[in-house]
Amino acid sequence: MNELNRITVNPDLCGGRPCIRGMRIRVKDILNLLAAGATREEILADYPYLENEDITAVLEYAARQSDHPVLSVA
């Protein structure tokens, strides 16, 4: 599963924040909807130009962003 090519960053769009396929829908917007309890089906109905794979890409992007190296203390 690698849908990350659907996430785009353009300094001239949404202040350079990550968006879906060059549209003015930010990754954060979809994450906020999901966090508020919206289902994929509800999001896709409200934003008919989005695709199910876009939501998967948002989740994959967020998961990768939350990963960080673990430093061990001597």
CHARMM-style PDB file with segment names, atoms N, HN, CA, C and O in Angstrom:
ATOM      1  N   MET     1       0.850  -1.174   0.000  1.00  0.00      PROA
ATOM      2  CA  MET     1       0.000   0.000   0.000  1.00  0.00      PROA
ATOM      3  C   MET     1       0.893   1.233   0.000  1.00  0.00      PROA
ATOM      4  O   MET     1       1.560   1.516   0.996  1.00  0.00      PROA
ATOM      5  N   ASN     2       0.912   1.954  -1.086  1.00  0.00      PROA
ATOM      6  HN  ASN     2       0.371   1.725  -1.895  1.00  0.00      PROA
ATOM      7  CA  ASN     2       1.640   3.201  -1.139  1.00  0.00      PROA
ATOM      8  C   ASN     2       0.884   4.178  -2.027  1.00  0.00      PROA
ATOM      9  O   ASN     2       1.006   4.168  -3.252  1.00  0.00      PROA
ATOM     10  N   GLU     3       0.115   5.005  -1.379  1.00  0.00      PROA
ATOM     11  HN  GLU     3       0.016   5.013  -0.384  1.00  0.00      PROA
ATOM     12  CA  GLU     3      -0.678   6.006  -2.091  1.00  0.00      PROA
ATOM     13  C   GLU     3      -0.090   7.401  -1.902  1.00  0.00      PROA
ATOM     14  O   GLU     3      -0.747   8.395  -2.211  1.00  0.00      PROA
ATOM     15  N   LEU     4       1.134   7.486  -1.401  1.00  0.00      PROA
ATOM     16  HN  LEU     4       1.668   6.679  -1.150  1.00  0.00      PROA
ATOM     17  CA  LEU     4       1.709   8.780  -1.055  1.00  0.00      PROA
ATOM     18  C   LEU     4       1.858   9.717  -2.256  1.00  0.00      PROA
ATOM     19  O   LEU     4       1.969  10.930  -2.077  1.00  0.00      PROA
ATOM     20  N   ASN     5       1.861   9.182  -3.459  1.00  0.00      PROA
ATOM     21  HN  ASN     5       1.771   8.197  -3.605  1.00  0.00      PROA
ATOM     22  CA  ASN     5       1.959  10.050  -4.635  1.00  0.00      PROA
ATOM     23  C   ASN     5       0.734  10.954  -4.767  1.00  0.00      PROA
ATOM     24  O   ASN     5       0.761  11.913  -5.538  1.00  0.00      PROA
ATOM     25  N   ARG     6      -0.322  10.670  -4.039  1.00  0.00      PROA
ATOM     26  HN  ARG     6      -0.345   9.891  -3.413  1.00  0.00      PROA
ATOM     27  CA  ARG     6      -1.530  11.493  -4.054  1.00  0.00      PROA
ATOM     28  C   ARG     6      -1.389  12.735  -3.179  1.00  0.00      PROA
ATOM     29  O   ARG     6      -2.185  13.667  -3.293  1.00  0.00      PROA
ATOM     30  N   ILE     7      -0.385  12.755  -2.311  1.00  0.00      PROA
ATOM     31  HN  ILE     7       0.262  11.998  -2.219  1.00  0.00      PROA
ATOM     32  CA  ILE     7      -0.157  13.894  -1.433  1.00  0.00      PROA
ATOM     33  C   ILE     7       0.851  14.819  -2.110  1.00  0.00      PROA
ATOM     34  O   ILE     7       1.957  14.407  -2.458  1.00  0.00      PROA
ATOM     35  N   THR     8       0.448  16.070  -2.290  1.00  0.00      PROA
ATOM     36  HN  THR     8      -0.451  16.405  -2.007  1.00  0.00      PROA
ATOM     37  CA  THR     8       1.304  17.028  -2.976  1.00  0.00      PROA
ATOM     38  C   THR     8       1.570  18.224  -2.074  1.00  0.00      PROA
ATOM     39  O   THR     8       0.758  18.577  -1.219  1.00  0.00      PROA
ATOM     40  N   VAL     9       2.724  18.833  -2.287  1.00  0.00      PROA
ATOM     41  HN  VAL     9       3.384  18.546  -2.982  1.00  0.00      PROA
ATOM     42  CA  VAL     9       3.086  20.054  -1.569  1.00  0.00      PROA
ATOM     43  C   VAL     9       3.500  21.082  -2.606  1.00  0.00      PROA
ATOM     44  O   VAL     9       4.436  20.869  -3.377  1.00  0.00      PROA
ATOM     45  N   ASN    10       2.791  22.194  -2.611  1.00  0.00      PROA
ATOM     46  HN  ASN    10       2.030  22.367  -1.985  1.00  0.00      PROA
ATOM     47  CA  ASN    10       3.054  23.274  -3.555  1.00  0.00      PROA
ATOM     48  C   ASN    10       3.089  24.573  -2.754  1.00  0.00      PROA
ATOM     49  O   ASN    10       2.101  24.919  -2.106  1.00  0.00      PROA
ATOM     50  N   PRO    11       4.199  25.294  -2.786  1.00  0.00      PROA
ATOM     51  CA  PRO    11       4.284  26.524  -1.995  1.00  0.00      PROA
ATOM     52  C   PRO    11       3.223  27.568  -2.356  1.00  0.00      PROA
ATOM     53  O   PRO    11       2.950  28.467  -1.560  1.00  0.00      PROA
ATOM     54  N   ASP    12       2.628  27.461  -3.535  1.00  0.00      PROA
ATOM     55  HN  ASP    12       2.849  26.730  -4.181  1.00  0.00      PROA
ATOM     56  CA  ASP    12       1.601  28.409  -3.964  1.00  0.00      PROA
ATOM     57  C   ASP    12       0.179  27.950  -3.647  1.00  0.00      PROA
ATOM     58  O   ASP    12      -0.789  28.613  -4.021  1.00  0.00      PROA
ATOM     59  N   LEU    13       0.055  26.821  -2.961  1.00  0.00      PROA
ATOM     60  HN  LEU    13       0.841  26.283  -2.658  1.00  0.00      PROA
ATOM     61  CA  LEU    13      -1.262  26.254  -2.673  1.00  0.00      PROA
ATOM     62  C   LEU    13      -1.370  25.969  -1.177  1.00  0.00      PROA
ATOM     63  O   LEU    13      -0.573  25.211  -0.623  1.00  0.00      PROA
ATOM     64  N   CYS    14      -2.343  26.571  -0.540  1.00  0.00      PROA
ATOM     65  HN  CYS    14      -2.990  27.187  -0.989  1.00  0.00      PROA
ATOM     66  CA  CYS    14      -2.598  26.362   0.894  1.00  0.00      PROA
ATOM     67  C   CYS    14      -1.359  26.617   1.750  1.00  0.00      PROA
ATOM     68  O   CYS    14      -1.118  25.918   2.735  1.00  0.00      PROA
ATOM     69  N   GLY    15      -0.599  27.597   1.375  1.00  0.00      PROA
ATOM     70  HN  GLY    15      -0.794  28.165   0.575  1.00  0.00      PROA
ATOM     71  CA  GLY    15       0.574  27.959   2.165  1.00  0.00      PROA
ATOM     72  C   GLY    15       1.649  26.900   2.210  1.00  0.00      PROA
ATOM     73  O   GLY    15       2.457  26.870   3.138  1.00  0.00      PROA
ATOM     74  N   GLY    16       1.668  26.031   1.216  1.00  0.00      PROA
ATOM     75  HN  GLY    16       1.012  26.056   0.461  1.00  0.00      PROA
ATOM     76  CA  GLY    16       2.681  24.978   1.168  1.00  0.00      PROA
ATOM     77  C   GLY    16       2.360  23.778   2.036  1.00  0.00      PROA
ATOM     78  O   GLY    16       3.200  22.894   2.209  1.00  0.00      PROA
ATOM     79  N   ARG    17       1.161  23.735   2.581  1.00  0.00      PROA
ATOM     80  HN  ARG    17       0.479  24.453   2.440  1.00  0.00      PROA
ATOM     81  CA  ARG    17       0.770  22.583   3.405  1.00  0.00      PROA
ATOM     82  C   ARG    17       0.425  21.400   2.497  1.00  0.00      PROA
ATOM     83  O   ARG    17      -0.004  21.589   1.359  1.00  0.00      PROA
ATOM     84  N   PRO    18       0.614  20.186   3.006  1.00  0.00      PROA
ATOM     85  CA  PRO    18       0.306  18.999   2.202  1.00  0.00      PROA
ATOM     86  C   PRO    18      -1.174  18.948   1.826  1.00  0.00      PROA
ATOM     87  O   PRO    18      -2.052  19.115   2.673  1.00  0.00      PROA
ATOM     88  N   CYS    19      -1.429  18.714   0.545  1.00  0.00      PROA
ATOM     89  HN  CYS    19      -0.716  18.578  -0.143  1.00  0.00      PROA
ATOM     90  CA  CYS    19      -2.792  18.652   0.007  1.00  0.00      PROA
ATOM     91  C   CYS    19      -2.985  17.339  -0.751  1.00  0.00      PROA
ATOM     92  O   CYS    19      -2.047  16.571  -0.964  1.00  0.00      PROA
ATOM     93  N   ILE    20      -4.216  17.117  -1.141  1.00  0.00      PROA
ATOM     94  HN  ILE    20      -4.979  17.741  -0.968  1.00  0.00      PROA
ATOM     95  CA  ILE    20      -4.546  15.922  -1.906  1.00  0.00      PROA
ATOM     96  C   ILE    20      -4.568  16.267  -3.387  1.00  0.00      PROA
ATOM     97  O   ILE    20      -5.354  17.108  -3.824  1.00  0.00      PROA
ATOM     98  N   ARG    21      -3.714  15.625  -4.148  1.00  0.00      PROA
ATOM     99  HN  ARG    21      -3.076  14.942  -3.793  1.00  0.00      PROA
ATOM    100  CA  ARG    21      -3.657  15.725  -5.608  1.00  0.00      PROA
ATOM    101  C   ARG    21      -3.723  17.146  -6.135  1.00  0.00      PROA
ATOM    102  O   ARG    21      -4.393  17.404  -7.135  1.00  0.00      PROA
ATOM    103  N   GLY    22      -3.039  18.072  -5.478  1.00  0.00      PROA
ATOM    104  HN  GLY    22      -2.495  17.862  -4.666  1.00  0.00      PROA
ATOM    105  CA  GLY    22      -2.983  19.438  -5.963  1.00  0.00      PROA
ATOM    106  C   GLY    22      -4.264  20.224  -5.781  1.00  0.00      PROA
ATOM    107  O   GLY    22      -4.378  21.338  -6.292  1.00  0.00      PROA
ATOM    108  N   MET    23      -5.233  19.672  -5.065  1.00  0.00      PROA
ATOM    109  HN  MET    23      -5.141  18.766  -4.650  1.00  0.00      PROA
ATOM    110  CA  MET    23      -6.483  20.385  -4.796  1.00  0.00      PROA
ATOM    111  C   MET    23      -6.336  21.164  -3.493  1.00  0.00      PROA
ATOM    112  O   MET    23      -5.363  20.990  -2.759  1.00  0.00      PROA
ATOM    113  N   ARG    24      -7.278  21.991  -3.225  1.00  0.00      PROA
ATOM    114  HN  ARG    24      -8.069  22.132  -3.821  1.00  0.00      PROA
ATOM    115  CA  ARG    24      -7.253  22.784  -1.997  1.00  0.00      PROA
ATOM    116  C   ARG    24      -7.897  22.038  -0.825  1.00  0.00      PROA
ATOM    117  O   ARG    24      -8.586  22.633   0.003  1.00  0.00      PROA
ATOM    118  N   ILE    25      -7.668  20.772  -0.773  1.00  0.00      PROA
ATOM    119  HN  ILE    25      -7.108  20.288  -1.446  1.00  0.00      PROA
ATOM    120  CA  ILE    25      -8.085  19.952   0.368  1.00  0.00      PROA
ATOM    121  C   ILE    25      -6.814  19.498   1.059  1.00  0.00      PROA
ATOM    122  O   ILE    25      -6.047  18.699   0.522  1.00  0.00      PROA
ATOM    123  N   ARG    26      -6.601  20.022   2.267  1.00  0.00      PROA
ATOM    124  HN  ARG    26      -7.224  20.671   2.704  1.00  0.00      PROA
ATOM    125  CA  ARG    26      -5.370  19.700   2.989  1.00  0.00      PROA
ATOM    126  C   ARG    26      -5.479  18.349   3.681  1.00  0.00      PROA
ATOM    127  O   ARG    26      -6.571  17.897   4.027  1.00  0.00      PROA
ATOM    128  N   VAL    27      -4.349  17.726   3.870  1.00  0.00      PROA
ATOM    129  HN  VAL    27      -3.462  18.093   3.589  1.00  0.00      PROA
ATOM    130  CA  VAL    27      -4.284  16.482   4.642  1.00  0.00      PROA
ATOM    131  C   VAL    27      -4.944  16.707   5.994  1.00  0.00      PROA
ATOM    132  O   VAL    27      -5.721  15.873   6.458  1.00  0.00      PROA
ATOM    133  N   LYS    28      -4.636  17.825   6.618  1.00  0.00      PROA
ATOM    134  HN  LYS    28      -4.005  18.503   6.241  1.00  0.00      PROA
ATOM    135  CA  LYS    28      -5.184  18.161   7.936  1.00  0.00      PROA
ATOM    136  C   LYS    28      -6.708  18.212   7.921  1.00  0.00      PROA
ATOM    137  O   LYS    28      -7.347  17.800   8.889  1.00  0.00      PROA
ATOM    138  N   ASP    29      -7.297  18.710   6.842  1.00  0.00      PROA
ATOM    139  HN  ASP    29      -6.778  19.045   6.056  1.00  0.00      PROA
ATOM    140  CA  ASP    29      -8.761  18.788   6.753  1.00  0.00      PROA
ATOM    141  C   ASP    29      -9.391  17.406   6.854  1.00  0.00      PROA
ATOM    142  O   ASP    29     -10.366  17.213   7.580  1.00  0.00      PROA
ATOM    143  N   ILE    30      -8.835  16.453   6.128  1.00  0.00      PROA
ATOM    144  HN  ILE    30      -8.043  16.610   5.539  1.00  0.00      PROA
ATOM    145  CA  ILE    30      -9.377  15.094   6.144  1.00  0.00      PROA
ATOM    146  C   ILE    30      -9.115  14.432   7.495  1.00  0.00      PROA
ATOM    147  O   ILE    30      -9.978  13.728   8.020  1.00  0.00      PROA
ATOM    148  N   LEU    31      -7.934  14.655   8.057  1.00  0.00      PROA
ATOM    149  HN  LEU    31      -7.233  15.227   7.631  1.00  0.00      PROA
ATOM    150  CA  LEU    31      -7.645  14.101   9.387  1.00  0.00      PROA
ATOM    151  C   LEU    31      -8.615  14.652  10.429  1.00  0.00      PROA
ATOM    152  O   LEU    31      -9.090  13.911  11.289  1.00  0.00      PROA
ATOM    153  N   ASN    32      -8.909  15.942  10.355  1.00  0.00      PROA
ATOM    154  HN  ASN    32      -8.523  16.544   9.656  1.00  0.00      PROA
ATOM    155  CA  ASN    32      -9.867  16.539  11.293  1.00  0.00      PROA
ATOM    156  C   ASN    32     -11.250  15.914  11.148  1.00  0.00      PROA
ATOM    157  O   ASN    32     -11.919  15.646  12.147  1.00  0.00      PROA
ATOM    158  N   LEU    33     -11.678  15.682   9.922  1.00  0.00      PROA
ATOM    159  HN  LEU    33     -11.134  15.900   9.111  1.00  0.00      PROA
ATOM    160  CA  LEU    33     -12.978  15.046   9.696  1.00  0.00      PROA
ATOM    161  C   LEU    33     -13.008  13.636  10.286  1.00  0.00      PROA
ATOM    162  O   LEU    33     -13.969  13.254  10.953  1.00  0.00      PROA
ATOM    163  N   LEU    34     -11.953  12.874  10.035  1.00  0.00      PROA
ATOM    164  HN  LEU    34     -11.172  13.184   9.494  1.00  0.00      PROA
ATOM    165  CA  LEU    34     -11.883  11.516  10.577  1.00  0.00      PROA
ATOM    166  C   LEU    34     -11.853  11.535  12.104  1.00  0.00      PROA
ATOM    167  O   LEU    34     -12.516  10.724  12.750  1.00  0.00      PROA
ATOM    168  N   ALA    35     -11.087  12.455  12.678  1.00  0.00      PROA
ATOM    169  HN  ALA    35     -10.548  13.114  12.154  1.00  0.00      PROA
ATOM    170  CA  ALA    35     -10.993  12.559  14.135  1.00  0.00      PROA
ATOM    171  C   ALA    35     -12.338  12.947  14.760  1.00  0.00      PROA
ATOM    172  O   ALA    35     -12.633  12.579  15.898  1.00  0.00      PROA
ATOM    173  N   ALA    36     -13.144  13.690  14.007  1.00  0.00      PROA
ATOM    174  HN  ALA    36     -12.904  13.988  13.083  1.00  0.00      PROA
ATOM    175  CA  ALA    36     -14.458  14.106  14.491  1.00  0.00      PROA
ATOM    176  C   ALA    36     -15.503  12.997  14.341  1.00  0.00      PROA
ATOM    177  O   ALA    36     -16.649  13.155  14.762  1.00  0.00      PROA
ATOM    178  N   GLY    37     -15.101  11.881  13.743  1.00  0.00      PROA
ATOM    179  HN  GLY    37     -14.170  11.752  13.402  1.00  0.00      PROA
ATOM    180  CA  GLY    37     -16.011  10.745  13.634  1.00  0.00      PROA
ATOM    181  C   GLY    37     -16.622  10.531  12.266  1.00  0.00      PROA
ATOM    182  O   GLY    37     -17.440   9.626  12.097  1.00  0.00      PROA
ATOM    183  N   ALA    38     -16.250  11.336  11.282  1.00  0.00      PROA
ATOM    184  HN  ALA    38     -15.585  12.071  11.419  1.00  0.00      PROA
ATOM    185  CA  ALA    38     -16.789  11.141   9.931  1.00  0.00      PROA
ATOM    186  C   ALA    38     -16.249   9.843   9.343  1.00  0.00      PROA
ATOM    187  O   ALA    38     -15.085   9.496   9.542  1.00  0.00      PROA
ATOM    188  N   THR    39     -17.091   9.146   8.630  1.00  0.00      PROA
ATOM    189  HN  THR    39     -18.036   9.428   8.467  1.00  0.00      PROA
ATOM    190  CA  THR    39     -16.663   7.921   7.962  1.00  0.00      PROA
ATOM    191  C   THR    39     -16.123   8.265   6.580  1.00  0.00      PROA
ATOM    192  O   THR    39     -16.331   9.363   6.065  1.00  0.00      PROA
ATOM    193  N   ARG    40     -15.426   7.302   5.999  1.00  0.00      PROA
ATOM    194  HN  ARG    40     -15.256   6.410   6.418  1.00  0.00      PROA
ATOM    195  CA  ARG    40     -14.946   7.491   4.622  1.00  0.00      PROA
ATOM    196  C   ARG    40     -16.109   7.800   3.695  1.00  0.00      PROA
ATOM    197  O   ARG    40     -16.022   8.681   2.840  1.00  0.00      PROA
ATOM    198  N   GLU    41     -17.193   7.069   3.876  1.00  0.00      PROA
ATOM    199  HN  GLU    41     -17.264   6.353   4.570  1.00  0.00      PROA
ATOM    200  CA  GLU    41     -18.355   7.236   3.009  1.00  0.00      PROA
ATOM    201  C   GLU    41     -18.922   8.652   3.118  1.00  0.00      PROA
ATOM    202  O   GLU    41     -19.302   9.250   2.111  1.00  0.00      PROA
ATOM    203  N   GLU    42     -18.979   9.187   4.343  1.00  0.00      PROA
ATOM    204  HN  GLU    42     -18.671   8.701   5.161  1.00  0.00      PROA
ATOM    205  CA  GLU    42     -19.491  10.544   4.532  1.00  0.00      PROA
ATOM    206  C   GLU    42     -18.571  11.570   3.878  1.00  0.00      PROA
ATOM    207  O   GLU    42     -19.041  12.504   3.227  1.00  0.00      PROA
ATOM    208  N   ILE    43     -17.267  11.398   4.050  1.00  0.00      PROA
ATOM    209  HN  ILE    43     -16.886  10.640   4.579  1.00  0.00      PROA
ATOM    210  CA  ILE    43     -16.306  12.325   3.452  1.00  0.00      PROA
ATOM    211  C   ILE    43     -16.408  12.285   1.935  1.00  0.00      PROA
ATOM    212  O   ILE    43     -16.425  13.329   1.282  1.00  0.00      PROA
ATOM    213  N   LEU    44     -16.477  11.088   1.375  1.00  0.00      PROA
ATOM    214  HN  LEU    44     -16.464  10.240   1.905  1.00  0.00      PROA
ATOM    215  CA  LEU    44     -16.566  10.958  -0.083  1.00  0.00      PROA
ATOM    216  C   LEU    44     -17.874  11.527  -0.624  1.00  0.00      PROA
ATOM    217  O   LEU    44     -17.911  12.044  -1.741  1.00  0.00      PROA
ATOM    218  N   ALA    45     -18.946  11.436   0.163  1.00  0.00      PROA
ATOM    219  HN  ALA    45     -18.916  11.016   1.071  1.00  0.00      PROA
ATOM    220  CA  ALA    45     -20.223  12.016  -0.266  1.00  0.00      PROA
ATOM    221  C   ALA    45     -20.165  13.546  -0.225  1.00  0.00      PROA
ATOM    222  O   ALA    45     -20.720  14.218  -1.095  1.00  0.00      PROA
ATOM    223  N   ASP    46     -19.491  14.088   0.792  1.00  0.00      PROA
ATOM    224  HN  ASP    46     -19.041  13.542   1.499  1.00  0.00      PROA
ATOM    225  CA  ASP    46     -19.387  15.549   0.925  1.00  0.00      PROA
ATOM    226  C   ASP    46     -18.391  16.153  -0.060  1.00  0.00      PROA
ATOM    227  O   ASP    46     -18.525  17.313  -0.450  1.00  0.00      PROA
ATOM    228  N   TYR    47     -17.402  15.375  -0.455  1.00  0.00      PROA
ATOM    229  HN  TYR    47     -17.293  14.433  -0.138  1.00  0.00      PROA
ATOM    230  CA  TYR    47     -16.354  15.832  -1.379  1.00  0.00      PROA
ATOM    231  C   TYR    47     -16.283  14.842  -2.547  1.00  0.00      PROA
ATOM    232  O   TYR    47     -15.378  14.009  -2.591  1.00  0.00      PROA
ATOM    233  N   PRO    48     -17.214  14.923  -3.482  1.00  0.00      PROA
ATOM    234  CA  PRO    48     -17.317  13.918  -4.548  1.00  0.00      PROA
ATOM    235  C   PRO    48     -16.103  13.838  -5.469  1.00  0.00      PROA
ATOM    236  O   PRO    48     -15.950  12.855  -6.194  1.00  0.00      PROA
ATOM    237  N   TYR    49     -15.250  14.838  -5.455  1.00  0.00      PROA
ATOM    238  HN  TYR    49     -15.375  15.637  -4.866  1.00  0.00      PROA
ATOM    239  CA  TYR    49     -14.046  14.808  -6.282  1.00  0.00      PROA
ATOM    240  C   TYR    49     -12.909  14.053  -5.611  1.00  0.00      PROA
ATOM    241  O   TYR    49     -11.862  13.847  -6.225  1.00  0.00      PROA
ATOM    242  N   LEU    50     -13.097  13.635  -4.357  1.00  0.00      PROA
ATOM    243  HN  LEU    50     -13.948  13.803  -3.859  1.00  0.00      PROA
ATOM    244  CA  LEU    50     -12.102  12.794  -3.686  1.00  0.00      PROA
ATOM    245  C   LEU    50     -12.376  11.334  -4.006  1.00  0.00      PROA
ATOM    246  O   LEU    50     -13.487  10.955  -4.376  1.00  0.00      PROA
ATOM    247  N   GLU    51     -11.348  10.535  -3.858  1.00  0.00      PROA
ATOM    248  HN  GLU    51     -10.445  10.842  -3.558  1.00  0.00      PROA
ATOM    249  CA  GLU    51     -11.453   9.087  -4.062  1.00  0.00      PROA
ATOM    250  C   GLU    51     -11.041   8.376  -2.776  1.00  0.00      PROA
ATOM    251  O   GLU    51     -10.308   8.925  -1.955  1.00  0.00      PROA
ATOM    252  N   ASN    52     -11.516   7.167  -2.620  1.00  0.00      PROA
ATOM    253  HN  ASN    52     -12.112   6.720  -3.288  1.00  0.00      PROA
ATOM    254  CA  ASN    52     -11.199   6.384  -1.435  1.00  0.00      PROA
ATOM    255  C   ASN    52      -9.685   6.307  -1.208  1.00  0.00      PROA
ATOM    256  O   ASN    52      -9.224   6.349  -0.068  1.00  0.00      PROA
ATOM    257  N   GLU    53      -8.926   6.196  -2.282  1.00  0.00      PROA
ATOM    258  HN  GLU    53      -9.301   6.162  -3.209  1.00  0.00      PROA
ATOM    259  CA  GLU    53      -7.468   6.111  -2.179  1.00  0.00      PROA
ATOM    260  C   GLU    53      -6.862   7.400  -1.629  1.00  0.00      PROA
ATOM    261  O   GLU    53      -5.775   7.370  -1.051  1.00  0.00      PROA
ATOM    262  N   ASP    54      -7.541   8.522  -1.799  1.00  0.00      PROA
ATOM    263  HN  ASP    54      -8.423   8.547  -2.268  1.00  0.00      PROA
ATOM    264  CA  ASP    54      -7.066   9.790  -1.234  1.00  0.00      PROA
ATOM    265  C   ASP    54      -7.078   9.733   0.291  1.00  0.00      PROA
ATOM    266  O   ASP    54      -6.148  10.208   0.943  1.00  0.00      PROA
ATOM    267  N   ILE    55      -8.120   9.159   0.849  1.00  0.00      PROA
ATOM    268  HN  ILE    55      -8.875   8.773   0.319  1.00  0.00      PROA
ATOM    269  CA  ILE    55      -8.213   9.043   2.303  1.00  0.00      PROA
ATOM    270  C   ILE    55      -7.147   8.079   2.815  1.00  0.00      PROA
ATOM    271  O   ILE    55      -6.536   8.320   3.856  1.00  0.00      PROA
ATOM    272  N   THR    56      -6.926   7.003   2.094  1.00  0.00      PROA
ATOM    273  HN  THR    56      -7.422   6.807   1.247  1.00  0.00      PROA
ATOM    274  CA  THR    56      -5.850   6.082   2.457  1.00  0.00      PROA
ATOM    275  C   THR    56      -4.507   6.800   2.429  1.00  0.00      PROA
ATOM    276  O   THR    56      -3.673   6.595   3.311  1.00  0.00      PROA
ATOM    277  N   ALA    57      -4.296   7.638   1.426  1.00  0.00      PROA
ATOM    278  HN  ALA    57      -4.973   7.805   0.710  1.00  0.00      PROA
ATOM    279  CA  ALA    57      -3.050   8.396   1.314  1.00  0.00      PROA
ATOM    280  C   ALA    57      -2.876   9.336   2.500  1.00  0.00      PROA
ATOM    281  O   ALA    57      -1.776   9.457   3.039  1.00  0.00      PROA
ATOM    282  N   VAL    58      -3.948   9.997   2.908  1.00  0.00      PROA
ATOM    283  HN  VAL    58      -4.841   9.899   2.470  1.00  0.00      PROA
ATOM    284  CA  VAL    58      -3.889  10.903   4.061  1.00  0.00      PROA
ATOM    285  C   VAL    58      -3.455  10.136   5.309  1.00  0.00      PROA
ATOM    286  O   VAL    58      -2.586  10.591   6.052  1.00  0.00      PROA
ATOM    287  N   LEU    59      -4.056   8.986   5.532  1.00  0.00      PROA
ATOM    288  HN  LEU    59      -4.762   8.616   4.928  1.00  0.00      PROA
ATOM    289  CA  LEU    59      -3.714   8.194   6.718  1.00  0.00      PROA
ATOM    290  C   LEU    59      -2.280   7.688   6.655  1.00  0.00      PROA
ATOM    291  O   LEU    59      -1.569   7.693   7.660  1.00  0.00      PROA
ATOM    292  N   GLU    60      -1.864   7.256   5.489  1.00  0.00      PROA
ATOM    293  HN  GLU    60      -2.441   7.252   4.673  1.00  0.00      PROA
ATOM    294  CA  GLU    60      -0.492   6.786   5.323  1.00  0.00      PROA
ATOM    295  C   GLU    60       0.496   7.933   5.554  1.00  0.00      PROA
ATOM    296  O   GLU    60       1.519   7.754   6.214  1.00  0.00      PROA
ATOM    297  N   TYR    61       0.190   9.096   5.013  1.00  0.00      PROA
ATOM    298  HN  TYR    61      -0.641   9.242   4.476  1.00  0.00      PROA
ATOM    299  CA  TYR    61       1.052  10.266   5.186  1.00  0.00      PROA
ATOM    300  C   TYR    61       1.167  10.623   6.669  1.00  0.00      PROA
ATOM    301  O   TYR    61       2.266  10.856   7.172  1.00  0.00      PROA
ATOM    302  N   ALA    62       0.041  10.663   7.356  1.00  0.00      PROA
ATOM    303  HN  ALA    62      -0.852  10.474   6.947  1.00  0.00      PROA
ATOM    304  CA  ALA    62       0.042  11.008   8.780  1.00  0.00      PROA
ATOM    305  C   ALA    62       0.819   9.981   9.600  1.00  0.00      PROA
ATOM    306  O   ALA    62       1.541  10.343  10.529  1.00  0.00      PROA
ATOM    307  N   ALA    63       0.673   8.719   9.261  1.00  0.00      PROA
ATOM    308  HN  ALA    63       0.086   8.425   8.506  1.00  0.00      PROA
ATOM    309  CA  ALA    63       1.394   7.674   9.985  1.00  0.00      PROA
ATOM    310  C   ALA    63       2.896   7.837   9.805  1.00  0.00      PROA
ATOM    311  O   ALA    63       3.659   7.685  10.760  1.00  0.00      PROA
ATOM    312  N   ARG    64       3.316   8.140   8.606  1.00  0.00      PROA
ATOM    313  HN  ARG    64       2.697   8.263   7.830  1.00  0.00      PROA
ATOM    314  CA  ARG    64       4.752   8.330   8.361  1.00  0.00      PROA
ATOM    315  C   ARG    64       5.277   9.587   9.040  1.00  0.00      PROA
ATOM    316  O   ARG    64       6.421   9.609   9.495  1.00  0.00      PROA
ATOM    317  N   GLN    65       4.467  10.623   9.114  1.00  0.00      PROA
ATOM    318  HN  GLN    65       3.538  10.604   8.744  1.00  0.00      PROA
ATOM    319  CA  GLN    65       4.897  11.861   9.758  1.00  0.00      PROA
ATOM    320  C   GLN    65       5.043  11.690  11.263  1.00  0.00      PROA
ATOM    321  O   GLN    65       5.844  12.381  11.893  1.00  0.00      PROA
ATOM    322  N   SER    66       4.279  10.781  11.838  1.00  0.00      PROA
ATOM    323  HN  SER    66       3.629  10.220  11.326  1.00  0.00      PROA
ATOM    324  CA  SER    66       4.332  10.601  13.294  1.00  0.00      PROA
ATOM    325  C   SER    66       5.486   9.697  13.727  1.00  0.00      PROA
ATOM    326  O   SER    66       5.772   9.587  14.919  1.00  0.00      PROA
ATOM    327  N   ASP    67       6.140   9.058  12.777  1.00  0.00      PROA
ATOM    328  HN  ASP    67       5.908   9.148  11.808  1.00  0.00      PROA
ATOM    329  CA  ASP    67       7.279   8.203  13.101  1.00  0.00      PROA
ATOM    330  C   ASP    67       8.495   9.092  13.361  1.00  0.00      PROA
ATOM    331  O   ASP    67       8.680  10.123  12.714  1.00  0.00      PROA
ATOM    332  N   HSD    68       9.306   8.676  14.306  1.00  0.00      PROA
ATOM    333  HN  HSD    68       9.157   7.838  14.831  1.00  0.00      PROA
ATOM    334  CA  HSD    68      10.505   9.449  14.624  1.00  0.00      PROA
ATOM    335  C   HSD    68      11.570   8.497  15.150  1.00  0.00      PROA
ATOM    336  O   HSD    68      11.250   7.428  15.670  1.00  0.00      PROA
ATOM    337  N   PRO    69      12.825   8.881  15.018  1.00  0.00      PROA
ATOM    338  CA  PRO    69      13.885   8.008  15.530  1.00  0.00      PROA
ATOM    339  C   PRO    69      13.835   7.950  17.058  1.00  0.00      PROA
ATOM    340  O   PRO    69      13.503   8.930  17.724  1.00  0.00      PROA
ATOM    341  N   VAL    70      14.164   6.809  17.576  1.00  0.00      PROA
ATOM    342  HN  VAL    70      14.433   6.013  17.035  1.00  0.00      PROA
ATOM    343  CA  VAL    70      14.229   6.626  19.019  1.00  0.00      PROA
ATOM    344  C   VAL    70      15.679   6.752  19.445  1.00  0.00      PROA
ATOM    345  O   VAL    70      16.544   6.013  18.975  1.00  0.00      PROA
ATOM    346  N   LEU    71      15.932   7.683  20.328  1.00  0.00      PROA
ATOM    347  HN  LEU    71      15.229   8.284  20.710  1.00  0.00      PROA
ATOM    348  CA  LEU    71      17.285   7.898  20.823  1.00  0.00      PROA
ATOM    349  C   LEU    71      17.435   7.197  22.163  1.00  0.00      PROA
ATOM    350  O   LEU    71      16.578   7.319  23.039  1.00  0.00      PROA
ATOM    351  N   SER    72      18.490   6.489  22.310  1.00  0.00      PROA
ATOM    352  HN  SER    72      19.186   6.390  21.598  1.00  0.00      PROA
ATOM    353  CA  SER    72      18.722   5.859  23.616  1.00  0.00      PROA
ATOM    354  C   SER    72      19.714   6.694  24.404  1.00  0.00      PROA
ATOM    355  O   SER    72      20.675   7.232  23.853  1.00  0.00      PROA
ATOM    356  N   VAL    73      19.469   6.789  25.682  1.00  0.00      PROA
ATOM    357  HN  VAL    73      18.689   6.352  26.129  1.00  0.00      PROA
ATOM    358  CA  VAL    73      20.331   7.551  26.551  1.00  0.00      PROA
ATOM    359  C   VAL    73      21.337   6.614  27.188  1.00  0.00      PROA
ATOM    360  O   VAL    73      20.967   5.572  27.729  1.00  0.00      PROA
ATOM    361  N   ALA    74      22.606   6.980  27.124  1.00  0.00      PROA
ATOM    362  HN  ALA    74      22.906   7.826  26.684  1.00  0.00      PROA
ATOM    363  CA  ALA    74      23.665   6.117  27.665  1.00  0.00      PROA
ATOM    364  C   ALA    74      23.721   6.165  29.166  1.00  0.00      PROA
ATOM    365  OT1 ALA    74      24.556   5.496  29.774  1.00  0.00      PROA
TER     366      ALA     74
END
